[in-house]
Amino acid sequence: MLTKEVTAIAQTQTGRNIRFRDNLTGKVMSLKQFVEAIDRGLYHHYHNRRIGGRKTPCSNPDFSRFNNLN
């Protein structure tokens, strides 16, 4: 079974993901750290979208469930 590359592990009461775990390395990242890592090209299956004026990590649209943020 494939392990998802990144999992959202904490969110606000409104449902905004704020902590993430890289399941391949075990690294835990804040929202800011994950956004910056995506901007640097470290996570090729993800991109940042502006939602409510704030950068928000999203999985790239495709047919794979491997990279979806849960």
Secondary structure, DSSP 8 states (H G I E B T S, - for coil): ----SEEEEEE-TT--EEEEEETTT--EEEHHHHHHHHHTTS-TTEEEEEETTEEEEEE-SSS-STT---
